[in-house]
Each structure stands twice: as C-alpha cells, then as structure tokens.
Amino acid sequence: MTEKQSMHIDPYEKNWIRLSIGLLVVFALAVTIAGFAMGIQVPSPEARVDPRTVADEGPWAEPGLRELAPGKYEAYVLAQTWQFTPREMTIPAGSEVTFYITSKDVQHGFKLQNTNINVMVIPGQVSKLSVKIDEPGRYDYICTEFCGLGHAAMFGTLIVE
C-alpha cells in the first residue's frame, strides 16, 4: 500500500467519532465540576460493622448528635425497619455535620431534603457524608429505598436554628 492509498473513513463515521469524543470530554468536565466546584460527594464505605450487634456497641448504642467543636458536629444515625434513630436532631445555623449512617436489618436510603446528602444505607457498612447548613429551618430526612409496609413512616428531622 502506497502513501496515496491511505485508509479512508467515511465522513458520516468521522462525525460519529467526533461526537463520541466530544461527549466523553463533556462528561469528564461535568464530573470534575460537580466533584470540586459544587462539593458533590461520592459516598464510600467508611467502616464495616456487624449488623446483628451494631446497636449494642460503639456510637450506635446511643445514636445521635455529638458536638466536636463549636459549629462542628457528628451525627450517628441507625436505620432499622421502619425508623431512623434518632428521630430529631438540632444544630445552630452555619454548622457542619458529618453523618455516619448504618442499618441493622435491610437496605435503606438516607436523603436529607434540600441538601446534597443522599446515600444508600447497607447493613454492615457505615456510610459517611458531610454538609454545612447555613439556612435555618427544618430539614427532613427520609428513607429512599422501599423497606417494607412501614416505609412511608420512616423519616426524621434535622432542625437548624
């Protein structure tokens, strides 16, 4: 094959290749912007626990809010059929809360309304997400995974004063 007999790519196919590469670039930019500029977090397992004994030991024996420093809190939340423990927590406006969430029975979801906190709650796995809330108000947290007949009653509230 001589130089003049180079491989020919149909113009229609070239356009699809260009479009595909362009979409990959757009997706990569969207993920980068969401992760760094907008603070969107990809939840990952923080730790492993035994779902059969998680409520008997460690911070989940008495789940709830712990103040680490002024304006900095940790919230340990235990999901179980059909409730979150604790049901209500209160923090001052402008505080940062790190949620540690686990389940002792089945898969649940945890969504803190009007924030970017939304995570699957899997038995035996501790999920960790942080959020800073400046606006006072009620921020309900709900179960986003169907977990049985009482699923609709599975909610709690974070009150920001």
C-alpha positions as CSV (number, residue, x, y, z in Angstrom):
1,M,0.0,0.0,0.0
2,T,1.4,3.4,-1.0
3,E,1.1,6.7,0.8
4,K,-1.7,7.7,-1.6
5,Q,-3.7,4.6,-0.8
6,S,-4.2,5.5,2.8
7,M,-7.2,4.3,4.8
8,H,-10.5,6.0,4.1
9,I,-13.0,6.7,6.8
10,D,-16.5,7.6,5.7
11,P,-17.4,11.3,6.6
12,Y,-20.6,10.1,8.3
13,E,-18.5,7.8,10.6
14,K,-15.9,10.6,11.3
15,N,-18.8,12.7,12.5
16,W,-19.9,10.0,14.9
17,I,-16.4,9.6,16.2
18,R,-16.1,13.3,16.8
19,L,-19.5,13.4,18.6
20,S,-18.4,10.5,20.8
21,I,-15.2,12.1,21.8
22,G,-17.0,15.4,22.4
23,L,-19.5,13.7,24.7
24,L,-16.6,12.0,26.7
25,V,-15.0,15.4,27.2
26,V,-18.3,16.9,28.3
27,F,-18.9,14.1,30.8
28,A,-15.4,14.3,32.2
29,L,-15.8,18.1,32.7
30,A,-19.3,17.6,34.4
31,V,-17.9,15.1,36.9
32,T,-14.9,17.3,37.7
33,I,-17.0,20.4,38.2
34,A,-19.6,18.5,40.3
35,G,-16.9,17.0,42.5
36,F,-14.7,20.0,43.1
37,A,-16.7,23.2,42.4
38,M,-20.1,22.0,43.7
39,G,-19.0,19.8,46.5
40,I,-20.9,16.7,45.4
41,Q,-19.5,13.7,47.2
42,V,-19.5,10.1,46.1
43,P,-20.4,8.1,49.2
44,S,-18.0,5.3,50.0
45,P,-17.9,2.8,52.9
46,E,-16.3,4.4,55.9
47,A,-16.2,1.3,58.0
48,R,-17.7,-2.2,58.4
49,V,-19.8,-3.2,61.4
50,D,-21.7,-6.4,62.3
51,P,-25.4,-5.6,61.6
52,R,-26.5,-8.1,64.3
53,T,-24.7,-6.3,67.1
54,V,-24.3,-2.8,65.8
55,A,-26.9,-1.4,68.2
56,D,-25.2,-3.0,71.2
57,E,-21.8,-1.3,70.9
58,G,-19.9,1.8,69.8
59,P,-21.6,5.0,68.8
60,W,-24.8,3.3,67.6
61,A,-25.6,2.0,71.1
62,E,-26.7,5.6,71.7
63,P,-27.1,7.1,68.2
64,G,-27.5,10.9,67.9
65,L,-25.7,14.2,67.6
66,R,-22.2,14.8,69.1
67,E,-20.6,18.3,69.2
68,L,-16.9,18.1,68.3
69,A,-16.2,21.9,68.5
70,P,-18.4,25.0,68.1
71,G,-20.2,24.6,64.7
72,K,-18.8,21.1,64.1
73,Y,-21.0,18.0,64.7
74,E,-21.1,14.3,64.1
75,A,-24.5,12.6,63.7
76,Y,-24.7,8.8,64.2
77,V,-27.9,7.5,62.6
78,L,-29.1,4.0,62.8
79,A,-31.7,2.8,60.2
80,Q,-33.9,-0.2,61.0
81,T,-37.3,-1.3,59.9
82,W,-39.2,1.3,59.9
83,Q,-37.4,4.0,61.7
84,F,-34.4,6.2,62.0
85,T,-32.8,6.7,65.3
86,P,-32.6,9.5,66.3
87,R,-35.8,10.8,65.1
88,E,-34.9,14.5,65.6
89,M,-31.6,16.5,65.9
90,T,-31.0,20.2,66.4
91,I,-28.0,22.3,65.4
92,P,-27.2,26.0,65.0
93,A,-27.2,27.6,61.6
94,G,-23.8,27.7,59.9
95,S,-22.8,24.3,61.4
96,E,-21.1,21.5,59.6
97,V,-22.5,18.0,60.2
98,T,-20.8,14.7,59.3
99,F,-23.3,11.9,59.1
100,Y,-22.3,8.3,59.9
101,I,-25.2,6.0,58.9
102,T,-25.7,2.3,59.0
103,S,-28.5,-0.3,59.0
104,K,-29.1,-3.2,61.3
105,D,-31.6,-5.1,59.1
106,V,-32.3,-4.4,55.5
107,Q,-31.1,-1.9,52.8
108,H,-32.4,1.6,53.3
109,G,-31.8,5.0,51.8
110,F,-31.0,8.3,53.6
111,K,-31.9,11.6,51.9
112,L,-31.6,14.9,53.8
113,Q,-34.1,17.1,52.0
114,N,-32.8,20.4,50.4
115,T,-29.1,19.3,50.6
116,N,-26.9,17.1,48.5
117,I,-26.9,14.3,51.1
118,N,-28.3,11.1,49.6
119,V,-26.9,7.7,50.3
120,M,-27.7,4.0,50.2
121,V,-27.7,2.5,53.7
122,I,-26.5,-1.1,53.6
123,P,-26.4,-3.5,56.5
124,G,-22.8,-4.0,57.8
125,Q,-21.5,-0.8,56.1
126,V,-21.1,2.6,57.6
127,S,-21.7,5.5,55.1
128,K,-20.2,8.9,55.7
129,L,-21.2,12.3,54.2
130,S,-20.8,15.9,55.4
131,V,-22.8,19.0,54.8
132,K,-22.7,22.6,56.0
133,I,-26.1,24.2,56.5
134,D,-26.3,27.9,56.7
135,E,-30.1,28.4,56.3
136,P,-32.3,27.9,59.4
137,G,-35.3,25.6,59.0
138,R,-36.4,22.0,59.1
139,Y,-34.5,19.5,57.0
140,D,-36.4,16.2,56.9
141,Y,-34.5,13.0,56.3
142,I,-36.4,10.2,54.6
143,C,-35.8,6.6,53.5
144,T,-35.4,6.4,49.8
145,E,-35.4,2.6,49.4
146,F,-38.6,0.7,49.9
147,C,-38.1,-1.4,53.0
148,G,-41.5,-2.8,53.7
149,L,-45.0,-1.9,54.7
150,G,-44.0,0.9,57.2
151,H,-41.6,2.5,54.7
152,A,-43.7,5.7,54.4
153,A,-43.4,6.3,58.1
154,M,-39.6,6.2,58.1
155,F,-38.4,9.8,58.5
156,G,-36.7,12.2,60.9
157,T,-35.9,15.9,61.1
158,L,-32.7,18.0,61.4
159,I,-33.7,21.3,62.9
160,V,-31.3,24.2,62.1
161,E,-31.8,27.2,64.4
